[in-house]
Amino acid sequence: MPKQYDLEERTFQFAKKISLYIKKFSRTISNTEYGKQVVRASGSVGANYIEANEALSKKDFIMRIKICRKEAKESAYWL
C-alpha cells in the first residue's frame, strides 16, 4: 500500500518544480538573486524533512519540522 502522505517525495518534487520554474525567467540581476534564494529555500524543505525523519528525539523531530515550515514560508516569500 502506498504511503498516504509521502512527504519526502513531495518535498523533492517541490524543489524540482521550483528549479524548473526559475529557469524560465529572464536573466536579470534581480531574477538571478531571487532565483538563488527560492531554489535554496525550496531544497531546504526536503532536506530538513529527511533530517526530521532521522531525529534522535521527539523534541529534535519537532524542531526540524518547524525548520521545514519556515523554509516553505521563505520559498513562498521569494516566489
mmCIF file of the N, C-alpha and C atoms, coordinates in Angstrom:
data_MODEL
# 
_entry.id   MODEL 
# 
loop_
_atom_site.group_PDB 
_atom_site.id 
_atom_site.type_symbol 
_atom_site.label_atom_id 
_atom_site.label_alt_id 
_atom_site.label_comp_id 
_atom_site.label_asym_id 
_atom_site.label_entity_id 
_atom_site.label_seq_id 
_atom_site.pdbx_PDB_ins_code 
_atom_site.Cartn_x 
_atom_site.Cartn_y 
_atom_site.Cartn_z 
_atom_site.occupancy 
_atom_site.B_iso_or_equiv 
_atom_site.pdbx_formal_charge 
_atom_site.auth_seq_id 
_atom_site.auth_comp_id 
_atom_site.auth_asym_id 
_atom_site.auth_atom_id 
_atom_site.pdbx_PDB_model_num 
ATOM 1   N N  . MET A 1 1  ? 0.839  -1.189 0.000   1.00 0.00 ? 1  MET A N  1 
ATOM 2   C CA . MET A 1 1  ? 0.000  0.000  0.000   1.00 0.00 ? 1  MET A CA 1 
ATOM 3   C C  . MET A 1 1  ? 0.886  1.256  0.000   1.00 0.00 ? 1  MET A C  1 
ATOM 4   N N  . PRO A 1 2  ? 0.643  2.180  -0.920  1.00 0.00 ? 2  PRO A N  1 
ATOM 5   C CA . PRO A 1 2  ? 1.468  3.398  -0.970  1.00 0.00 ? 2  PRO A CA 1 
ATOM 6   C C  . PRO A 1 2  ? 1.211  4.281  0.248   1.00 0.00 ? 2  PRO A C  1 
ATOM 7   N N  . LYS A 1 3  ? 2.234  5.031  0.607   1.00 0.00 ? 3  LYS A N  1 
ATOM 8   C CA . LYS A 1 3  ? 2.089  5.953  1.732   1.00 0.00 ? 3  LYS A CA 1 
ATOM 9   C C  . LYS A 1 3  ? 1.086  7.036  1.363   1.00 0.00 ? 3  LYS A C  1 
ATOM 10  N N  . GLN A 1 4  ? 0.210  7.353  2.304   1.00 0.00 ? 4  GLN A N  1 
ATOM 11  C CA . GLN A 1 4  ? -0.808 8.349  2.034   1.00 0.00 ? 4  GLN A CA 1 
ATOM 12  C C  . GLN A 1 4  ? -0.194 9.731  1.820   1.00 0.00 ? 4  GLN A C  1 
ATOM 13  N N  . TYR A 1 5  ? 0.749  10.069 2.669   1.00 0.00 ? 5  TYR A N  1 
ATOM 14  C CA . TYR A 1 5  ? 1.396  11.379 2.561   1.00 0.00 ? 5  TYR A CA 1 
ATOM 15  C C  . TYR A 1 5  ? 2.903  11.147 2.433   1.00 0.00 ? 5  TYR A C  1 
ATOM 16  N N  . ASP A 1 6  ? 3.371  10.923 1.240   1.00 0.00 ? 6  ASP A N  1 
ATOM 17  C CA . ASP A 1 6  ? 4.799  10.684 1.037   1.00 0.00 ? 6  ASP A CA 1 
ATOM 18  C C  . ASP A 1 6  ? 5.499  12.031 0.944   1.00 0.00 ? 6  ASP A C  1 
ATOM 19  N N  . LEU A 1 7  ? 5.704  12.643 2.103   1.00 0.00 ? 7  LEU A N  1 
ATOM 20  C CA . LEU A 1 7  ? 6.255  13.997 2.132   1.00 0.00 ? 7  LEU A CA 1 
ATOM 21  C C  . LEU A 1 7  ? 7.689  14.058 1.631   1.00 0.00 ? 7  LEU A C  1 
ATOM 22  N N  . GLU A 1 8  ? 8.437  12.984 1.781   1.00 0.00 ? 8  GLU A N  1 
ATOM 23  C CA . GLU A 1 8  ? 9.803  13.000 1.262   1.00 0.00 ? 8  GLU A CA 1 
ATOM 24  C C  . GLU A 1 8  ? 9.783  13.173 -0.263  1.00 0.00 ? 8  GLU A C  1 
ATOM 25  N N  . GLU A 1 9  ? 8.928  12.439 -0.931  1.00 0.00 ? 9  GLU A N  1 
ATOM 26  C CA . GLU A 1 9  ? 8.813  12.557 -2.389  1.00 0.00 ? 9  GLU A CA 1 
ATOM 27  C C  . GLU A 1 9  ? 8.187  13.899 -2.772  1.00 0.00 ? 9  GLU A C  1 
ATOM 28  N N  . ARG A 1 10 ? 7.181  14.317 -2.056  1.00 0.00 ? 10 ARG A N  1 
ATOM 29  C CA . ARG A 1 10 ? 6.504  15.577 -2.381  1.00 0.00 ? 10 ARG A CA 1 
ATOM 30  C C  . ARG A 1 10 ? 7.423  16.780 -2.204  1.00 0.00 ? 10 ARG A C  1 
ATOM 31  N N  . THR A 1 11 ? 8.241  16.762 -1.155  1.00 0.00 ? 11 THR A N  1 
ATOM 32  C CA . THR A 1 11 ? 9.153  17.884 -0.959  1.00 0.00 ? 11 THR A CA 1 
ATOM 33  C C  . THR A 1 11 ? 10.247 17.883 -2.023  1.00 0.00 ? 11 THR A C  1 
ATOM 34  N N  . PHE A 1 12 ? 10.654 16.687 -2.457  1.00 0.00 ? 12 PHE A N  1 
ATOM 35  C CA . PHE A 1 12 ? 11.629 16.589 -3.549  1.00 0.00 ? 12 PHE A CA 1 
ATOM 36  C C  . PHE A 1 12 ? 11.033 17.161 -4.838  1.00 0.00 ? 12 PHE A C  1 
ATOM 37  N N  . GLN A 1 13 ? 9.796  16.783 -5.140  1.00 0.00 ? 13 GLN A N  1 
ATOM 38  C CA . GLN A 1 13 ? 9.134  17.282 -6.345  1.00 0.00 ? 13 GLN A CA 1 
ATOM 39  C C  . GLN A 1 13 ? 8.930  18.790 -6.282  1.00 0.00 ? 13 GLN A C  1 
ATOM 40  N N  . PHE A 1 14 ? 8.647  19.304 -5.099  1.00 0.00 ? 14 PHE A N  1 
ATOM 41  C CA . PHE A 1 14 ? 8.505  20.749 -4.907  1.00 0.00 ? 14 PHE A CA 1 
ATOM 42  C C  . PHE A 1 14 ? 9.789  21.468 -5.308  1.00 0.00 ? 14 PHE A C  1 
ATOM 43  N N  . ALA A 1 15 ? 10.909 21.009 -4.786  1.00 0.00 ? 15 ALA A N  1 
ATOM 44  C CA . ALA A 1 15 ? 12.202 21.633 -5.099  1.00 0.00 ? 15 ALA A CA 1 
ATOM 45  C C  . ALA A 1 15 ? 12.520 21.519 -6.587  1.00 0.00 ? 15 ALA A C  1 
ATOM 46  N N  . LYS A 1 16 ? 12.226 20.371 -7.158  1.00 0.00 ? 16 LYS A N  1 
ATOM 47  C CA . LYS A 1 16 ? 12.491 20.141 -8.581  1.00 0.00 ? 16 LYS A CA 1 
ATOM 48  C C  . LYS A 1 16 ? 11.639 21.075 -9.456  1.00 0.00 ? 16 LYS A C  1 
ATOM 49  N N  . LYS A 1 17 ? 10.370 21.211 -9.111  1.00 0.00 ? 17 LYS A N  1 
ATOM 50  C CA . LYS A 1 17 ? 9.480  22.083 -9.889  1.00 0.00 ? 17 LYS A CA 1 
ATOM 51  C C  . LYS A 1 17 ? 9.876  23.552 -9.764  1.00 0.00 ? 17 LYS A C  1 
ATOM 52  N N  . ILE A 1 18 ? 10.310 23.953 -8.580  1.00 0.00 ? 18 ILE A N  1 
ATOM 53  C CA . ILE A 1 18 ? 10.774 25.338 -8.389  1.00 0.00 ? 18 ILE A CA 1 
ATOM 54  C C  . ILE A 1 18 ? 11.978 25.600 -9.283  1.00 0.00 ? 18 ILE A C  1 
ATOM 55  N N  . SER A 1 19 ? 12.910 24.654 -9.299  1.00 0.00 ? 19 SER A N  1 
ATOM 56  C CA . SER A 1 19 ? 14.117 24.800 -10.112 1.00 0.00 ? 19 SER A CA 1 
ATOM 57  C C  . SER A 1 19 ? 13.765 24.953 -11.596 1.00 0.00 ? 19 SER A C  1 
ATOM 58  N N  . LEU A 1 20 ? 12.854 24.137 -12.074 1.00 0.00 ? 20 LEU A N  1 
ATOM 59  C CA . LEU A 1 20 ? 12.439 24.219 -13.479 1.00 0.00 ? 20 LEU A CA 1 
ATOM 60  C C  . LEU A 1 20 ? 11.701 25.530 -13.768 1.00 0.00 ? 20 LEU A C  1 
ATOM 61  N N  . TYR A 1 21 ? 10.897 25.980 -12.824 1.00 0.00 ? 21 TYR A N  1 
ATOM 62  C CA . TYR A 1 21 ? 10.150 27.226 -12.968 1.00 0.00 ? 21 TYR A CA 1 
ATOM 63  C C  . TYR A 1 21 ? 11.097 28.428 -13.060 1.00 0.00 ? 21 TYR A C  1 
ATOM 64  N N  . ILE A 1 22 ? 12.093 28.455 -12.212 1.00 0.00 ? 22 ILE A N  1 
ATOM 65  C CA . ILE A 1 22 ? 13.048 29.564 -12.176 1.00 0.00 ? 22 ILE A CA 1 
ATOM 66  C C  . ILE A 1 22 ? 13.833 29.667 -13.486 1.00 0.00 ? 22 ILE A C  1 
ATOM 67  N N  . LYS A 1 23 ? 14.112 28.543 -14.107 1.00 0.00 ? 23 LYS A N  1 
ATOM 68  C CA . LYS A 1 23 ? 14.870 28.544 -15.364 1.00 0.00 ? 23 LYS A CA 1 
ATOM 69  C C  . LYS A 1 23 ? 14.150 29.282 -16.490 1.00 0.00 ? 23 LYS A C  1 
ATOM 70  N N  . LYS A 1 24 ? 12.842 29.458 -16.354 1.00 0.00 ? 24 LYS A N  1 
ATOM 71  C CA . LYS A 1 24 ? 12.050 30.135 -17.389 1.00 0.00 ? 24 LYS A CA 1 
ATOM 72  C C  . LYS A 1 24 ? 12.190 31.653 -17.351 1.00 0.00 ? 24 LYS A C  1 
ATOM 73  N N  . PHE A 1 25 ? 12.692 32.187 -16.247 1.00 0.00 ? 25 PHE A N  1 
ATOM 74  C CA . PHE A 1 25 ? 12.788 33.637 -16.096 1.00 0.00 ? 25 PHE A CA 1 
ATOM 75  C C  . PHE A 1 25 ? 13.931 34.215 -16.925 1.00 0.00 ? 25 PHE A C  1 
ATOM 76  N N  . SER A 1 26 ? 13.770 35.473 -17.297 1.00 0.00 ? 26 SER A N  1 
ATOM 77  C CA . SER A 1 26 ? 14.860 36.157 -17.996 1.00 0.00 ? 26 SER A CA 1 
ATOM 78  C C  . SER A 1 26 ? 16.019 36.340 -17.019 1.00 0.00 ? 26 SER A C  1 
ATOM 79  N N  . ARG A 1 27 ? 17.214 36.435 -17.547 1.00 0.00 ? 27 ARG A N  1 
ATOM 80  C CA . ARG A 1 27 ? 18.413 36.521 -16.705 1.00 0.00 ? 27 ARG A CA 1 
ATOM 81  C C  . ARG A 1 27 ? 18.752 37.970 -16.378 1.00 0.00 ? 27 ARG A C  1 
ATOM 82  N N  . THR A 1 28 ? 18.051 38.489 -15.391 1.00 0.00 ? 28 THR A N  1 
ATOM 83  C CA . THR A 1 28 ? 18.379 39.811 -14.873 1.00 0.00 ? 28 THR A CA 1 
ATOM 84  C C  . THR A 1 28 ? 19.075 39.610 -13.530 1.00 0.00 ? 28 THR A C  1 
ATOM 85  N N  . ILE A 1 29 ? 19.682 40.650 -13.041 1.00 0.00 ? 29 ILE A N  1 
ATOM 86  C CA . ILE A 1 29 ? 20.384 40.542 -11.753 1.00 0.00 ? 29 ILE A CA 1 
ATOM 87  C C  . ILE A 1 29 ? 19.402 40.172 -10.637 1.00 0.00 ? 29 ILE A C  1 
ATOM 88  N N  . SER A 1 30 ? 18.270 40.850 -10.588 1.00 0.00 ? 30 SER A N  1 
ATOM 89  C CA . SER A 1 30 ? 17.308 40.566 -9.514  1.00 0.00 ? 30 SER A CA 1 
ATOM 90  C C  . SER A 1 30 ? 16.715 39.167 -9.647  1.00 0.00 ? 30 SER A C  1 
ATOM 91  N N  . ASN A 1 31 ? 16.364 38.745 -10.862 1.00 0.00 ? 31 ASN A N  1 
ATOM 92  C CA . ASN A 1 31 ? 15.834 37.388 -11.054 1.00 0.00 ? 31 ASN A CA 1 
ATOM 93  C C  . ASN A 1 31 ? 16.853 36.334 -10.641 1.00 0.00 ? 31 ASN A C  1 
ATOM 94  N N  . THR A 1 32 ? 18.107 36.579 -10.946 1.00 0.00 ? 32 THR A N  1 
ATOM 95  C CA . THR A 1 32 ? 19.159 35.629 -10.579 1.00 0.00 ? 32 THR A CA 1 
ATOM 96  C C  . THR A 1 32 ? 19.280 35.513 -9.065  1.00 0.00 ? 32 THR A C  1 
ATOM 97  N N  . GLU A 1 33 ? 19.304 36.643 -8.385  1.00 0.00 ? 33 GLU A N  1 
ATOM 98  C CA . GLU A 1 33 ? 19.447 36.627 -6.930  1.00 0.00 ? 33 GLU A CA 1 
ATOM 99  C C  . GLU A 1 33 ? 18.220 36.030 -6.246  1.00 0.00 ? 33 GLU A C  1 
ATOM 100 N N  . TYR A 1 34 ? 17.039 36.443 -6.667  1.00 0.00 ? 34 TYR A N  1 
ATOM 101 C CA . TYR A 1 34 ? 15.820 35.886 -6.068  1.00 0.00 ? 34 TYR A CA 1 
ATOM 102 C C  . TYR A 1 34 ? 15.686 34.403 -6.402  1.00 0.00 ? 34 TYR A C  1 
ATOM 103 N N  . GLY A 1 35 ? 16.083 34.050 -7.604  1.00 0.00 ? 35 GLY A N  1 
ATOM 104 C CA . GLY A 1 35 ? 16.047 32.647 -8.006  1.00 0.00 ? 35 GLY A CA 1 
ATOM 105 C C  . GLY A 1 35 ? 16.931 31.781 -7.133  1.00 0.00 ? 35 GLY A C  1 
ATOM 106 N N  . LYS A 1 36 ? 18.129 32.273 -6.833  1.00 0.00 ? 36 LYS A N  1 
ATOM 107 C CA . LYS A 1 36 ? 19.037 31.524 -5.951  1.00 0.00 ? 36 LYS A CA 1 
ATOM 108 C C  . LYS A 1 36 ? 18.393 31.316 -4.587  1.00 0.00 ? 36 LYS A C  1 
ATOM 109 N N  . GLN A 1 37 ? 17.762 32.364 -4.074  1.00 0.00 ? 37 GLN A N  1 
ATOM 110 C CA . GLN A 1 37 ? 17.147 32.283 -2.749  1.00 0.00 ? 37 GLN A CA 1 
ATOM 111 C C  . GLN A 1 37 ? 16.016 31.258 -2.721  1.00 0.00 ? 37 GLN A C  1 
ATOM 112 N N  . VAL A 1 38 ? 15.133 31.303 -3.718  1.00 0.00 ? 38 VAL A N  1 
ATOM 113 C CA . VAL A 1 38 ? 13.984 30.395 -3.711  1.00 0.00 ? 38 VAL A CA 1 
ATOM 114 C C  . VAL A 1 38 ? 14.415 28.953 -3.964  1.00 0.00 ? 38 VAL A C  1 
ATOM 115 N N  . VAL A 1 39 ? 15.425 28.750 -4.792  1.00 0.00 ? 39 VAL A N  1 
ATOM 116 C CA . VAL A 1 39 ? 15.926 27.393 -5.025  1.00 0.00 ? 39 VAL A CA 1 
ATOM 117 C C  . VAL A 1 39 ? 16.536 26.841 -3.745  1.00 0.00 ? 39 VAL A C  1 
ATOM 118 N N  . ARG A 1 40 ? 17.310 27.659 -3.048  1.00 0.00 ? 40 ARG A N  1 
ATOM 119 C CA . ARG A 1 40 ? 17.923 27.232 -1.783  1.00 0.00 ? 40 ARG A CA 1 
ATOM 120 C C  . ARG A 1 40 ? 16.862 26.895 -0.738  1.00 0.00 ? 40 ARG A C  1 
ATOM 121 N N  . ALA A 1 41 ? 15.889 27.773 -0.586  1.00 0.00 ? 41 ALA A N  1 
ATOM 122 C CA . ALA A 1 41 ? 14.843 27.568 0.424   1.00 0.00 ? 41 ALA A CA 1 
ATOM 123 C C  . ALA A 1 41 ? 13.981 26.354 0.097   1.00 0.00 ? 41 ALA A C  1 
ATOM 124 N N  . SER A 1 42 ? 13.604 26.196 -1.165  1.00 0.00 ? 42 SER A N  1 
ATOM 125 C CA . SER A 1 42 ? 12.749 25.060 -1.536  1.00 0.00 ? 42 SER A CA 1 
ATOM 126 C C  . SER A 1 42 ? 13.477 23.732 -1.372  1.00 0.00 ? 42 SER A C  1 
ATOM 127 N N  . GLY A 1 43 ? 14.755 23.694 -1.666  1.00 0.00 ? 43 GLY A N  1 
ATOM 128 C CA . GLY A 1 43 ? 15.533 22.476 -1.463  1.00 0.00 ? 43 GLY A CA 1 
ATOM 129 C C  . GLY A 1 43 ? 15.716 22.160 0.011   1.00 0.00 ? 43 GLY A C  1 
ATOM 130 N N  . SER A 1 44 ? 15.774 23.189 0.815   1.00 0.00 ? 44 SER A N  1 
ATOM 131 C CA . SER A 1 44 ? 15.957 23.016 2.250   1.00 0.00 ? 44 SER A CA 1 
ATOM 132 C C  . SER A 1 44 ? 14.736 22.384 2.914   1.00 0.00 ? 44 SER A C  1 
ATOM 133 N N  . VAL A 1 45 ? 13.557 22.591 2.351   1.00 0.00 ? 45 VAL A N  1 
ATOM 134 C CA . VAL A 1 45 ? 12.348 21.983 2.908   1.00 0.00 ? 45 VAL A CA 1 
ATOM 135 C C  . VAL A 1 45 ? 12.511 20.464 2.945   1.00 0.00 ? 45 VAL A C  1 
ATOM 136 N N  . GLY A 1 46 ? 12.856 19.884 1.804   1.00 0.00 ? 46 GLY A N  1 
ATOM 137 C CA . GLY A 1 46 ? 13.014 18.431 1.722   1.00 0.00 ? 46 GLY A CA 1 
ATOM 138 C C  . GLY A 1 46 ? 14.192 17.912 2.521   1.00 0.00 ? 46 GLY A C  1 
ATOM 139 N N  . ALA A 1 47 ? 15.298 18.632 2.481   1.00 0.00 ? 47 ALA A N  1 
ATOM 140 C CA . ALA A 1 47 ? 16.484 18.204 3.218   1.00 0.00 ? 47 ALA A CA 1 
ATOM 141 C C  . ALA A 1 47 ? 16.200 18.169 4.719   1.00 0.00 ? 47 ALA A C  1 
ATOM 142 N N  . ASN A 1 48 ? 15.512 19.171 5.208   1.00 0.00 ? 48 ASN A N  1 
ATOM 143 C CA . ASN A 1 48 ? 15.181 19.200 6.630   1.00 0.00 ? 48 ASN A CA 1 
ATOM 144 C C  . ASN A 1 48 ? 14.112 18.173 6.989   1.00 0.00 ? 48 ASN A C  1 
ATOM 145 N N  . TYR A 1 49 ? 13.237 17.853 6.054   1.00 0.00 ? 49 TYR A N  1 
ATOM 146 C CA . TYR A 1 49 ? 12.249 16.801 6.309   1.00 0.00 ? 49 TYR A CA 1 
ATOM 147 C C  . TYR A 1 49 ? 12.948 15.447 6.472   1.00 0.00 ? 49 TYR A C  1 
ATOM 148 N N  . ILE A 1 50 ? 13.925 15.177 5.632   1.00 0.00 ? 50 ILE A N  1 
ATOM 149 C CA . ILE A 1 50 ? 14.695 13.933 5.760   1.00 0.00 ? 50 ILE A CA 1 
ATOM 150 C C  . ILE A 1 50 ? 15.407 13.910 7.110   1.00 0.00 ? 50 ILE A C  1 
ATOM 151 N N  . GLU A 1 51 ? 15.991 15.035 7.495   1.00 0.00 ? 51 GLU A N  1 
ATOM 152 C CA . GLU A 1 51 ? 16.651 15.129 8.804   1.00 0.00 ? 51 GLU A CA 1 
ATOM 153 C C  . GLU A 1 51 ? 15.653 14.877 9.935   1.00 0.00 ? 51 GLU A C  1 
ATOM 154 N N  . ALA A 1 52 ? 14.443 15.391 9.799   1.00 0.00 ? 52 ALA A N  1 
ATOM 155 C CA . ALA A 1 52 ? 13.427 15.187 10.830  1.00 0.00 ? 52 ALA A CA 1 
ATOM 156 C C  . ALA A 1 52 ? 13.108 13.707 10.997  1.00 0.00 ? 52 ALA A C  1 
ATOM 157 N N  . ASN A 1 53 ? 13.056 12.993 9.896   1.00 0.00 ? 53 ASN A N  1 
ATOM 158 C CA . ASN A 1 53 ? 12.770 11.555 9.958   1.00 0.00 ? 53 ASN A CA 1 
ATOM 159 C C  . ASN A 1 53 ? 13.885 10.772 10.630  1.00 0.00 ? 53 ASN A C  1 
ATOM 160 N N  . GLU A 1 54 ? 15.058 11.349 10.724  1.00 0.00 ? 54 GLU A N  1 
ATOM 161 C CA . GLU A 1 54 ? 16.196 10.702 11.384  1.00 0.00 ? 54 GLU A CA 1 
ATOM 162 C C  . GLU A 1 54 ? 16.449 11.305 12.771  1.00 0.00 ? 54 GLU A C  1 
ATOM 163 N N  . ALA A 1 55 ? 15.480 12.043 13.264  1.00 0.00 ? 55 ALA A N  1 
ATOM 164 C CA . ALA A 1 55 ? 15.632 12.733 14.550  1.00 0.00 ? 55 ALA A CA 1 
ATOM 165 C C  . ALA A 1 55 ? 15.928 11.752 15.680  1.00 0.00 ? 55 ALA A C  1 
ATOM 166 N N  . LEU A 1 56 ? 16.697 12.229 16.638  1.00 0.00 ? 56 LEU A N  1 
ATOM 167 C CA . LEU A 1 56 ? 17.096 11.415 17.776  1.00 0.00 ? 56 LEU A CA 1 
ATOM 168 C C  . LEU A 1 56 ? 16.068 11.443 18.912  1.00 0.00 ? 56 LEU A C  1 
ATOM 169 N N  . SER A 1 57 ? 15.180 12.434 18.887  1.00 0.00 ? 57 SER A N  1 
ATOM 170 C CA . SER A 1 57 ? 14.165 12.546 19.925  1.00 0.00 ? 57 SER A CA 1 
ATOM 171 C C  . SER A 1 57 ? 12.942 13.242 19.340  1.00 0.00 ? 57 SER A C  1 
ATOM 172 N N  . LYS A 1 58 ? 11.863 13.210 20.089  1.00 0.00 ? 58 LYS A N  1 
ATOM 173 C CA . LYS A 1 58 ? 10.637 13.899 19.661  1.00 0.00 ? 58 LYS A CA 1 
ATOM 174 C C  . LYS A 1 58 ? 10.887 15.405 19.565  1.00 0.00 ? 58 LYS A C  1 
ATOM 175 N N  . LYS A 1 59 ? 11.642 15.928 20.519  1.00 0.00 ? 59 LYS A N  1 
ATOM 176 C CA . LYS A 1 59 ? 11.968 17.359 20.529  1.00 0.00 ? 59 LYS A CA 1 
ATOM 177 C C  . LYS A 1 59 ? 12.769 17.739 19.279  1.00 0.00 ? 59 LYS A C  1 
ATOM 178 N N  . ASP A 1 60 ? 13.728 16.912 18.922  1.00 0.00 ? 60 ASP A N  1 
ATOM 179 C CA . ASP A 1 60 ? 14.549 17.121 17.720  1.00 0.00 ? 60 ASP A CA 1 
ATOM 180 C C  . ASP A 1 60 ? 13.666 17.073 16.473  1.00 0.00 ? 60 ASP A C  1 
ATOM 181 N N  . PHE A 1 61 ? 12.753 16.103 16.430  1.00 0.00 ? 61 PHE A N  1 
ATOM 182 C CA . PHE A 1 61 ? 11.839 15.972 15.297  1.00 0.00 ? 61 PHE A CA 1 
ATOM 183 C C  . PHE A 1 61 ? 11.003 17.241 15.128  1.00 0.00 ? 61 PHE A C  1 
ATOM 184 N N  . ILE A 1 62 ? 10.421 17.708 16.221  1.00 0.00 ? 62 ILE A N  1 
ATOM 185 C CA . ILE A 1 62 ? 9.567  18.896 16.172  1.00 0.00 ? 62 ILE A CA 1 
ATOM 186 C C  . ILE A 1 62 ? 10.351 20.112 15.694  1.00 0.00 ? 62 ILE A C  1 
ATOM 187 N N  . MET A 1 63 ? 11.568 20.275 16.182  1.00 0.00 ? 63 MET A N  1 
ATOM 188 C CA . MET A 1 63 ? 12.401 21.409 15.769  1.00 0.00 ? 63 MET A CA 1 
ATOM 189 C C  . MET A 1 63 ? 12.687 21.359 14.267  1.00 0.00 ? 63 MET A C  1 
ATOM 190 N N  . ARG A 1 64 ? 13.010 20.199 13.769  1.00 0.00 ? 64 ARG A N  1 
ATOM 191 C CA . ARG A 1 64 ? 13.325 20.080 12.334  1.00 0.00 ? 64 ARG A CA 1 
ATOM 192 C C  . ARG A 1 64 ? 12.089 20.287 11.457  1.00 0.00 ? 64 ARG A C  1 
ATOM 193 N N  . ILE A 1 65 ? 10.939 19.825 11.924  1.00 0.00 ? 65 ILE A N  1 
ATOM 194 C CA . ILE A 1 65 ? 9.695  20.066 11.184  1.00 0.00 ? 65 ILE A CA 1 
ATOM 195 C C  . ILE A 1 65 ? 9.380  21.560 11.169  1.00 0.00 ? 65 ILE A C  1 
ATOM 196 N N  . LYS A 1 66 ? 9.651  22.242 12.254  1.00 0.00 ? 66 LYS A N  1 
ATOM 197 C CA . LYS A 1 66 ? 9.447  23.697 12.289  1.00 0.00 ? 66 LYS A CA 1 
ATOM 198 C C  . LYS A 1 66 ? 10.364 24.392 11.289  1.00 0.00 ? 66 LYS A C  1 
ATOM 199 N N  . ILE A 1 67 ? 11.580 23.884 11.154  1.00 0.00 ? 67 ILE A N  1 
ATOM 200 C CA . ILE A 1 67 ? 12.512 24.448 10.164  1.00 0.00 ? 67 ILE A CA 1 
ATOM 201 C C  . ILE A 1 67 ? 11.959 24.222 8.760   1.00 0.00 ? 67 ILE A C  1 
ATOM 202 N N  . CYS A 1 68 ? 11.377 23.048 8.495   1.00 0.00 ? 68 CYS A N  1 
ATOM 203 C CA . CYS A 1 68 ? 10.751 22.774 7.193   1.00 0.00 ? 68 CYS A CA 1 
ATOM 204 C C  . CYS A 1 68 ? 9.673  23.811 6.891   1.00 0.00 ? 68 CYS A C  1 
ATOM 205 N N  . ARG A 1 69 ? 8.842  24.056 7.888   1.00 0.00 ? 69 ARG A N  1 
ATOM 206 C CA . ARG A 1 69 ? 7.758  25.028 7.719   1.00 0.00 ? 69 ARG A CA 1 
ATOM 207 C C  . ARG A 1 69 ? 8.316  26.424 7.444   1.00 0.00 ? 69 ARG A C  1 
ATOM 208 N N  . LYS A 1 70 ? 9.352  26.791 8.165   1.00 0.00 ? 70 LYS A N  1 
ATOM 209 C CA . LYS A 1 70 ? 9.997  28.092 7.986   1.00 0.00 ? 70 LYS A CA 1 
ATOM 210 C C  . LYS A 1 70 ? 10.559 28.233 6.568   1.00 0.00 ? 70 LYS A C  1 
ATOM 211 N N  . GLU A 1 71 ? 11.207 27.184 6.081   1.00 0.00 ? 71 GLU A N  1 
ATOM 212 C CA . GLU A 1 71 ? 11.778 27.222 4.730   1.00 0.00 ? 71 GLU A CA 1 
ATOM 213 C C  . GLU A 1 71 ? 10.679 27.259 3.670   1.00 0.00 ? 71 GLU A C  1 
ATOM 214 N N  . ALA A 1 72 ? 9.570  26.580 3.919   1.00 0.00 ? 72 ALA A N  1 
ATOM 215 C CA . ALA A 1 72 ? 8.441  26.624 2.978   1.00 0.00 ? 72 ALA A CA 1 
ATOM 216 C C  . ALA A 1 72 ? 7.879  28.035 2.906   1.00 0.00 ? 72 ALA A C  1 
ATOM 217 N N  . LYS A 1 73 ? 7.767  28.687 4.056   1.00 0.00 ? 73 LYS A N  1 
ATOM 218 C CA . LYS A 1 73 ? 7.280  30.076 4.077   1.00 0.00 ? 73 LYS A CA 1 
ATOM 219 C C  . LYS A 1 73 ? 8.251  31.002 3.349   1.00 0.00 ? 73 LYS A C  1 
ATOM 220 N N  . GLU A 1 74 ? 9.546  30.751 3.541   1.00 0.00 ? 74 GLU A N  1 
ATOM 221 C CA . GLU A 1 74 ? 10.556 31.562 2.851   1.00 0.00 ? 74 GLU A CA 1 
ATOM 222 C C  . GLU A 1 74 ? 10.444 31.362 1.335   1.00 0.00 ? 74 GLU A C  1 
ATOM 223 N N  . SER A 1 75 ? 10.236 30.132 0.918   1.00 0.00 ? 75 SER A N  1 
ATOM 224 C CA . SER A 1 75 ? 10.059 29.845 -0.519  1.00 0.00 ? 75 SER A CA 1 
ATOM 225 C C  . SER A 1 75 ? 8.900  30.636 -1.080  1.00 0.00 ? 75 SER A C  1 
ATOM 226 N N  . ALA A 1 76 ? 7.778  30.644 -0.361  1.00 0.00 ? 76 ALA A N  1 
ATOM 227 C CA . ALA A 1 76 ? 6.602  31.398 -0.798  1.00 0.00 ? 76 ALA A CA 1 
ATOM 228 C C  . ALA A 1 76 ? 6.927  32.886 -0.877  1.00 0.00 ? 76 ALA A C  1 
ATOM 229 N N  . TYR A 1 77 ? 7.676  33.382 0.087   1.00 0.00 ? 77 TYR A N  1 
ATOM 230 C CA . TYR A 1 77 ? 8.062  34.794 0.079   1.00 0.00 ? 77 TYR A CA 1 
ATOM 231 C C  . TYR A 1 77 ? 8.843  35.145 -1.187  1.00 0.00 ? 77 TYR A C  1 
ATOM 232 N N  . TRP A 1 78 ? 9.863  34.342 -1.501  1.00 0.00 ? 78 TRP A N  1 
ATOM 233 C CA . TRP A 1 78 ? 10.697 34.658 -2.657  1.00 0.00 ? 78 TRP A CA 1 
ATOM 234 C C  . TRP A 1 78 ? 9.929  34.492 -3.969  1.00 0.00 ? 78 TRP A C  1 
ATOM 235 N N  . LEU A 1 79 ? 8.953  33.599 -4.002  1.00 0.00 ? 79 LEU A N  1 
ATOM 236 C CA . LEU A 1 79 ? 8.139  33.463 -5.202  1.00 0.00 ? 79 LEU A CA 1 
ATOM 237 C C  . LEU A 1 79 ? 7.277  34.705 -5.394  1.00 0.00 ? 79 LEU A C  1 
# 
